[in-house]
């Protein structure tokens, strides 16, 4: 009940303040988990910026090796001249920049070619026009000598790799508002990060539109520990950039050279209620009519609250009790997700799966069906293929599985986990979008072998090692411990090279690394035969119970026999389904 009241209050505030101020929408969200020929069309490329086809990233300035299409030693590359380059990439649509709160997460890669210079920046700019003359070198393609110290309608968060006379060092973050001389800087070295080390760096920028606080975090992309807090500075965007502006990245070089690359990018913003909506000060009866104004305003707000309250009661209790319960559940849970995956429109997923036709059906599970989809708009590129899981929104348990998937696997990155690309909640449908696994599940190769070649021993060994690596990541290497609770062959997917990808996180739960919550106390969940014996009478799942399930899968892979089976292991004419092919070298 307390949660429902909080949800009602939040929705009430949104309806009165947020939606009334923004009738055309109140949020923006886009995500590039990697850059492809398809999604790169949503970007504007300027100057030397380019999208190397099929490489999955964006080069803001030219890569000498890729440009020449040869592999060169550093000494040779230093003789290749790419002087005074400027590159910029912008999201194609202008966004509302105030009053808003926004979060953006992106991964950068900077690598000097013999010498370094000059860095890159995340930018908010008023237009998509050509660069200023003389804005190369240290100016990052944003400023020139005439704009220093003046208002330009721009904001840049620079990642500087070259020490100019006005810089503290050659490895710092700065916030630039009135020119290339930063308003405030912070060193990266004290956090153990070197921008130009040739390592991918994940950056997170949070802007709190209420507090006017701009917070910058960073960490190496392969580091599962928490972000380092780099810089916190007060910035009033309404006094800095236009209300509608472009967001993106900019980089430049001078006589020395380095590669500036964007590997991925996620951006989400929420438009805040108009901060000018405040009650007028109460005036005395001797004033000039102020009492009437405040009375009218207070009366209007009171009537509005009553009407909206009645509307909510009718909506939640009388007409849409069950659906609203699920919606409130989604709203509460999704609101706390950091770096949430991309939200797809229903029409796009329906088109990708041929309106969820039976011809695209890959399989059916306990809470929904999985379909193959093609997001390339009709092409046959393997990279554009996805798996779309369709769950009924009317199922409360299905709704919980849906949220669990987004809050767990949606935040994880590991080579042996199925990647969640996004989700959709429209038309009483719950949809999850994953990597497409061409070889299906391990279960298919062990027990449902019609039309497939038996797995040989090297592949079985690699699959088990991959599954063990995934569980180690979940239990020990990520910032929180995750108990999967349903490790079994049908949840182990195989990519095109038969690498194991653990999926289906619908039953997964978080626990703490310090063992303050070593187990998950909940309803009994899992699959008979794979659950540790103690789970049946304690109702608790632990990391150790996941390891027990892994042991069962190991035995099934080694023997080709199900943990629970009703027929003789020799009924199919071979030993436990191994087949002669399993004895052949890879």
C-alpha positions in Angstrom: 0.0 0.0 0.0 2.8 2.4 0.9 4.4 1.8 -2.5 1.1 2.4 -4.3 0.6 5.7 -2.5 4.1 6.8 -3.4 3.5 5.8 -7.0 0.2 7.8 -7.0 1.9 10.9 -5.5 4.7 10.7 -8.1 2.2 10.3 -11.0 0.2 13.2 -9.5 3.2 15.5 -9.5 4.0 14.5 -13.0 0.5 15.1 -14.3 0.2 18.5 -12.7 3.7 19.8 -13.2 5.5 17.8 -15.8 3.0 16.9 -18.4 1.2 20.2 -18.3 4.4 22.0 -19.1 5.5 19.5 -21.8 2.6 18.4 -23.9 4.8 17.1 -26.6 6.8 14.6 -24.4 8.9 14.8 -21.3 11.9 12.6 -22.0 14.5 11.6 -24.5 16.4 8.3 -24.6 18.7 6.9 -27.2 21.3 4.2 -27.0 24.1 3.0 -29.3 25.5 -0.2 -27.7 27.7 -0.3 -30.8 27.6 1.7 -34.0 26.3 0.0 -37.2 25.3 1.0 -40.7 21.7 1.1 -39.5 21.9 3.2 -36.4 24.7 5.5 -37.7 22.1 7.3 -39.8 20.8 8.9 -36.6 24.0 10.9 -36.4 25.5 13.9 -38.1 29.2 13.6 -39.2 31.2 16.7 -39.6 34.8 17.4 -40.7 37.1 14.4 -40.3 34.6 12.3 -38.3 33.8 9.0 -39.9 32.1 5.7 -39.4 34.3 2.8 -40.5 31.9 0.3 -41.8 31.4 -2.9 -39.8 33.9 -1.9 -37.1 31.2 -0.8 -34.6 32.8 2.5 -33.5 33.2 6.1 -34.7 36.5 7.8 -35.4 36.4 11.6 -34.7 39.8 12.0 -36.3 41.4 9.7 -38.9 43.0 6.5 -37.9 46.3 6.3 -40.0 46.3 2.5 -39.9 42.7 2.1 -41.1 42.9 5.0 -43.5 45.9 3.5 -45.3 44.5 0.0 -44.9 47.8 -1.4 -43.9 49.5 -2.3 -40.7 52.3 0.2 -40.0 54.9 0.3 -37.2 54.8 3.5 -35.2 57.9 4.9 -36.9 56.2 4.7 -40.3 52.9 6.0 -39.1 54.6 9.1 -37.7 55.6 10.0 -41.3 51.9 9.9 -42.4 50.7 13.4 -42.2 47.2 14.1 -40.8 47.7 17.6 -39.5 45.2 20.0 -38.0 42.2 17.7 -38.1 38.8 18.5 -36.7 36.0 15.9 -36.3 32.5 16.2 -34.8 29.6 13.8 -34.4 26.1 15.1 -33.3 22.9 13.3 -32.5 20.7 14.3 -35.5 17.8 15.9 -33.5 18.0 18.9 -31.3 17.1 18.2 -27.7 15.6 20.3 -25.0 18.5 21.1 -22.6 16.7 23.0 -19.9 15.0 22.6 -17.5 16.2 19.0 -17.6 18.1 16.4 -15.7 20.1 14.1 -17.9 22.5 11.1 -17.8 24.9 10.1 -20.6 27.3 7.2 -20.6 29.8 6.7 -23.3 33.1 4.8 -23.9 36.1 6.6 -25.4 39.4 5.3 -26.8 42.4 7.6 -27.3 45.7 6.4 -28.6 48.7 8.5 -29.6 50.6 7.8 -32.8 54.2 8.4 -31.6 53.2 11.8 -30.1 49.9 12.9 -28.6 47.4 15.7 -29.0 44.9 17.2 -28.4 42.0 15.3 -26.9 38.3 15.1 -27.3 35.1 16.4 -25.7 31.5 15.7 -25.0 29.7 18.8 -26.2 26.4 20.7 -26.2 26.3 23.1 -29.1 23.6 25.5 -30.5 23.8 24.4 -34.1 25.3 21.9 -36.6 27.1 24.5 -38.7 30.7 24.4 -39.9 33.6 24.8 -37.5 35.2 28.2 -36.7 38.4 28.9 -38.6 41.4 28.3 -36.3 39.5 25.9 -34.0 41.9 23.0 -34.5 44.8 22.0 -32.2 44.0 22.8 -28.6 40.6 24.4 -29.4 39.0 20.9 -29.9 37.0 22.2 -32.9 34.8 24.4 -30.6 36.5 27.7 -29.9 39.1 30.1 -31.4 41.1 33.0 -30.1 38.1 35.4 -30.6 35.7 33.4 -28.6 37.8 32.9 -25.5 36.2 34.6 -22.5 32.9 35.2 -24.3 29.6 33.5 -24.2 29.3 31.1 -27.2 26.2 29.1 -26.3 28.4 26.0 -25.9 29.4 23.6 -23.1 32.2 21.1 -23.4 33.5 18.4 -21.1 37.0 18.0 -22.4 39.3 15.0 -22.0 42.6 16.7 -22.5 45.7 14.8 -23.5 48.2 17.6 -24.1 49.5 20.2 -21.7 49.1 23.6 -23.1 50.4 26.7 -21.1 46.9 27.1 -19.6 46.4 23.4 -18.6 47.3 21.8 -15.3 48.7 18.7 -17.0 48.2 16.4 -20.1 45.7 14.0 -18.4 42.7 15.9 -17.1 39.0 16.5 -17.4 37.7 20.1 -17.7 34.4 21.9 -18.1 34.6 24.6 -20.8 31.9 27.3 -21.0 33.5 30.5 -22.2 36.5 29.2 -24.1 39.1 26.5 -24.1 40.5 27.7 -20.8 38.4 25.4 -18.5 36.2 26.9 -15.8 37.3 23.9 -13.6 39.5 20.9 -14.1 40.3 17.6 -12.3 43.2 15.3 -12.9 42.6 11.7 -14.0 46.0 10.4 -12.8 45.0 10.5 -9.1 42.2 8.0 -9.9 44.6 5.7 -11.7 43.3 6.5 -15.2 45.4 7.7 -18.2 43.2 9.0 -21.0 45.9 8.4 -23.7 46.9 4.9 -22.5 45.2 3.2 -25.5 42.6 1.7 -23.2 38.8 2.0 -23.5 37.5 4.4 -20.8 33.8 4.5 -19.8 32.5 7.9 -18.7 29.3 8.8 -17.0 27.9 12.4 -16.8 25.0 13.2 -14.6 23.3 16.6 -14.6 20.8 17.4 -11.9 18.5 20.1 -13.2 17.2 21.0 -9.8 20.6 21.4 -8.1 22.3 22.6 -11.3 25.0 20.0 -10.5 27.2 18.5 -13.2 28.9 15.3 -12.0 31.5 13.4 -14.0 32.6 9.8 -13.3 35.0 7.5 -15.1 36.6 4.1 -15.1 38.4 1.7 -17.4 35.7 -0.1 -19.5 36.9 -3.6 -18.5 36.9 -2.6 -14.8 33.8 -4.0 -12.9 34.5 -1.8 -9.8 32.5 1.4 -9.1 33.1 4.6 -11.1 35.6 7.1 -9.8 34.0 10.4 -9.0 36.2 12.8 -11.1 34.5 16.2 -10.9 31.4 17.9 -9.5 30.6 21.5 -10.6 27.6 23.8 -10.6 26.5 24.8 -14.1 23.3 26.7 -14.9 22.5 25.4 -18.4 19.8 28.0 -19.0 22.5 30.6 -18.8 25.0 28.5 -20.8 23.3 26.9 -23.8 20.1 27.5 -25.9 17.0 25.7 -24.8 17.2 23.5 -27.9 20.7 22.3 -28.8 22.7 19.4 -30.2 24.7 16.9 -28.2 27.7 14.9 -29.4 31.4 14.8 -29.5 34.3 16.8 -30.9 38.0 16.3 -31.3 41.0 17.9 -33.0 44.7 17.5 -33.7 47.6 19.7 -34.5 51.0 18.8 -35.9 51.2 15.7 -33.6 48.6 13.0 -33.9 46.4 10.6 -31.9 43.3 8.5 -32.6 40.0 9.7 -31.0 37.3 7.1 -31.0 33.8 6.6 -29.6 32.9 3.0 -28.9 29.3 3.3 -27.5 26.9 6.0 -26.3 23.8 6.1 -24.2 21.8 9.3 -23.4 18.6 9.9 -21.5 17.0 13.0 -20.2 13.8 14.1 -18.4 12.3 17.5 -18.7 11.6 19.0 -15.3 8.5 21.0 -14.3 8.9 24.7 -15.0 10.8 26.0 -12.0 9.0 29.3 -12.4 5.7 27.8 -11.2 5.8 29.1 -7.6 3.2 30.5 -5.3 3.1 34.3 -5.2 3.9 35.8 -1.8 0.9 36.5 0.4 0.1 40.2 0.5 -1.8 42.0 3.3 -5.4 43.3 2.7 -3.9 46.7 2.1 -1.9 45.4 -0.9 -2.8 45.7 -4.5 -5.0 42.6 -5.0 -2.3 40.0 -4.1 -4.8 38.2 -1.8 -7.2 37.5 -4.7 -4.3 36.2 -6.9 -3.1 33.8 -4.3 -6.6 32.7 -3.5 -7.4 32.0 -7.2 -4.1 30.1 -7.6 -4.6 28.0 -4.4 -8.2 27.3 -5.3 -7.2 26.2 -8.8 -4.5 23.9 -7.5 -6.9 22.4 -4.9 -9.5 21.7 -7.5 -6.9 20.2 -9.8 -5.7 17.9 -7.1 -9.2 16.7 -6.3 -10.0 16.1 -9.9 -6.8 14.3 -10.6 -7.2 12.3 -7.4 -10.7 11.1 -8.5 -9.4 10.3 -11.9 -6.6 8.2 -10.4 -9.0 6.3 -8.2 -11.2 5.5 -11.1 -8.3 4.4 -13.2 -6.4 2.3 -10.7 -9.3 0.8 -8.7 -12.3 0.6 -11.0 -11.1 0.2 -14.6 -7.4 -0.9 -14.8 -6.6 -2.4 -11.4 -4.6 -5.3 -12.7 -2.9 -3.5 -15.6 -2.1 -0.5 -13.4 -0.6 -2.7 -10.8 1.9 -4.0 -13.4 2.5 -0.5 -14.7 3.2 0.9 -11.3 5.5 -2.0 -10.7 7.4 -1.2 -13.9 7.5 2.5 -13.2 9.0 2.0 -9.7 11.5 -0.6 -10.8 12.7 1.0 -14.1 13.1 4.4 -12.4 16.1 3.2 -10.4 17.9 1.5 -13.3 21.2 3.1 -14.3 22.3 2.8 -17.9 19.0 1.2 -18.8 18.9 -0.6 -22.2 17.3 1.0 -25.2 13.4 1.2 -25.3 12.1 0.0 -28.7 8.7 1.1 -30.2 6.3 -1.9 -30.6 5.8 -1.2 -34.3 9.6 -1.6 -34.9 9.7 -5.0 -33.2 6.5 -6.2 -34.9 7.9 -5.3 -38.3 11.2 -7.0 -37.4 9.5 -10.3 -36.5 6.9 -10.2 -39.4 4.2 -9.4 -36.9 5.4 -12.2 -34.6 4.7 -14.9 -37.2 5.0 -18.6 -36.5 7.7 -18.7 -39.2 10.0 -16.7 -36.9 9.1 -18.6 -33.7 12.3 -19.9 -32.1 10.8 -21.5 -29.0 8.3 -21.2 -26.2 9.1 -21.1 -22.4 7.3 -20.7 -19.1 6.6 -17.0 -19.4 6.6 -16.3 -23.1 7.7 -17.1 -26.7 10.9 -16.1 -28.5 10.9 -14.9 -32.1 13.7 -14.1 -34.5 13.8 -10.5 -35.7 15.6 -8.5 -38.3 16.2 -4.9 -37.4 18.1 -4.1 -40.6 14.9 -3.1 -42.5 14.8 -6.2 -44.7 18.5 -7.0 -45.0 20.1 -10.3 -44.2 23.1 -9.1 -42.1 23.7 -11.4 -39.2 24.6 -8.4 -37.0 21.1 -7.1 -37.4 19.4 -10.3 -36.3 17.9 -10.3 -32.7 15.8 -12.6 -30.6 12.6 -11.0 -29.3 11.0 -12.5 -26.2 7.3 -11.8 -25.9 5.7 -11.9 -22.4 2.1 -11.4 -21.5 1.7 -8.2 -19.4 -1.4 -9.8 -17.8 0.8 -12.3 -15.9 2.1 -10.8 -12.6 4.8 -13.4 -12.5 5.7 -12.7 -16.1 5.9 -9.0 -15.2 8.4 -9.8 -12.4 10.5 -11.9 -14.7 10.5 -9.0 -17.2 11.7 -6.5 -14.6 14.3 -8.9 -13.3 15.8 -9.3 -16.7 16.2 -5.6 -17.3 17.5 -4.9 -13.8 20.2 -7.6 -14.0 21.3 -8.7 -17.4 20.5 -5.2 -18.8 23.5 -3.8 -16.8 26.0 -6.6 -17.4 28.7 -6.9 -20.0 30.5 -10.2 -20.4 31.5 -12.3 -23.4 29.7 -15.3 -21.9 26.4 -13.6 -21.2 23.5 -13.1 -23.6 23.4 -9.3 -24.3 20.1 -7.6 -23.7 19.7 -4.8 -26.2 16.4 -3.3 -25.1 12.8 -3.7 -24.1 9.3 -2.5 -25.0 6.1 -2.1 -22.9 3.2 -1.2 -25.2 -0.3 -2.6 -26.0 -0.3 -4.8 -22.9 2.8 -6.6 -24.3 6.2 -7.0 -22.6 9.1 -7.5 -25.0 12.8 -8.1 -24.5 15.4 -7.8 -27.3 18.5 -10.0 -27.1 21.5 -11.1 -29.2 20.4 -13.7 -31.7 22.2 -17.0 -31.1 22.3 -18.9 -34.4 23.0 -22.3 -32.8 20.2 -22.1 -30.3 20.6 -23.6 -26.9 22.9 -26.2 -25.5 19.8 -28.3 -24.7 19.2 -28.7 -28.4 22.7 -30.3 -29.0 22.5 -32.5 -26.0 19.0 -33.9 -26.0 17.1 -32.7 -29.1 19.6 -33.5 -31.7 17.4 -33.8 -34.8 19.3 -32.2 -37.7 22.4 -31.2 -35.7 25.9 -32.5 -35.5 26.9 -33.9 -32.0 29.2 -31.7 -30.1 32.8 -32.9 -30.0 34.9 -32.9 -26.9 36.8 -29.6 -27.5 33.6 -27.8 -28.0 32.0 -29.3 -24.9 35.1 -28.3 -22.9 34.9 -24.7 -24.2 31.2 -24.4 -23.5 31.7 -25.5 -19.9 34.7 -23.1 -19.4 32.5 -20.3 -20.8 29.7 -21.1 -18.5 32.0 -21.2 -15.5 33.5 -17.8 -16.6 30.0 -16.3 -16.7 29.1 -17.6 -13.2 32.4 -16.3 -11.8 31.6 -12.9 -13.2 28.1 -12.9 -11.7 29.3 -14.2 -8.3 32.6 -12.4 -7.8 33.7 -10.0 -10.5 30.8 -7.5 -11.0 30.1 -4.7 -8.5 27.3 -6.8 -7.0 26.8 -10.5 -6.7 24.1 -12.0 -8.7 22.5 -15.4 -8.1 21.1 -16.8 -11.4 18.9 -19.5 -9.8 18.1 -21.3 -13.1 21.4 -22.6 -14.6 20.5 -25.4 -17.0 21.3 -26.4 -20.7 18.2 -24.7 -22.1 19.4 -21.4 -20.7 22.9 -21.7 -22.1 22.8 -20.3 -25.6 25.5 -21.0 -28.3 26.7 -18.3 -30.7 28.0 -18.9 -34.2 31.3 -20.2 -32.9 29.7 -22.4 -30.2 30.7 -20.1 -27.3 28.5 -20.4 -24.3 26.2 -17.4 -23.5 24.2 -17.7 -20.2 20.8 -16.2 -20.6 17.3 -16.0 -19.0 17.8 -13.9 -15.9 14.1 -13.9 -15.0 14.7 -15.5 -11.6 18.0 -13.8 -10.9 18.5 -11.7 -7.7 21.2 -9.4 -6.2 23.2 -10.2 -3.1 26.1 -8.3 -1.5 29.8 -9.1 -1.8 30.4 -8.7 1.9 28.0 -11.7 2.6 25.7 -9.4 4.6 23.0 -11.0 2.4 24.6 -14.2 1.4 21.4 -15.9 0.2 18.1 -15.0 -1.4 15.0 -15.7 0.7 12.0 -16.0 -1.6 9.6 -18.5 -3.1 11.1 -21.7 -4.3 12.3 -21.0 -7.8 14.3 -23.0 -10.4 14.0 -26.2 -12.3 13.7 -29.6 -10.6 16.9 -31.7 -10.9 19.1 -28.6 -11.2 18.3 -27.0 -7.8 20.6 -27.8 -4.9 18.8 -30.1 -2.3 18.9 -27.6 0.5 16.8 -25.1 -1.6 13.8 -27.3 -1.3 13.5 -27.0 2.5 15.3 -23.6 3.2 13.7 -21.7 0.3 17.0 -19.9 -0.1 19.3 -19.7 -3.1 23.0 -18.8 -2.9 26.0 -18.5 -5.2 26.8 -22.1 -4.0 23.4 -23.4 -5.3 24.3 -21.9 -8.7 27.5 -23.9 -8.6 25.5 -27.0 -7.8 23.4 -26.4 -10.9 26.6 -25.9 -12.9 27.8 -29.3 -11.7 24.6 -30.9 -12.9 25.1 -29.3 -16.3 28.7 -30.5 -16.4 27.5 -34.1 -15.8 24.9 -33.7 -18.6 27.5 -32.3 -21.0 30.0 -35.1 -20.2 27.5 -38.0 -20.4 24.9 -36.7 -22.8 22.1 -37.9 -20.4 19.4 -35.8 -18.7 19.5 -35.4 -15.0 15.9 -36.7 -15.0 14.9 -39.1 -17.7 12.3 -41.8 -18.2 13.9 -43.9 -20.9 17.0 -46.1 -21.2 20.2 -44.2 -22.0 20.8 -46.6 -24.8 17.4 -46.3 -26.3 18.6 -44.1 -29.2 21.3 -46.5 -30.3 24.3 -44.6 -28.8 25.8 -44.0 -25.4 23.9 -41.1 -23.8 23.6 -39.2 -27.0 27.3 -38.6 -27.4 27.5 -40.1 -30.8 30.6 -41.0 -32.7 31.1 -37.4 -33.8 31.8 -36.4 -30.2 34.9 -38.5 -30.2 36.5 -36.8 -33.2 39.0 -33.9 -32.7 37.8 -30.4 -33.5 
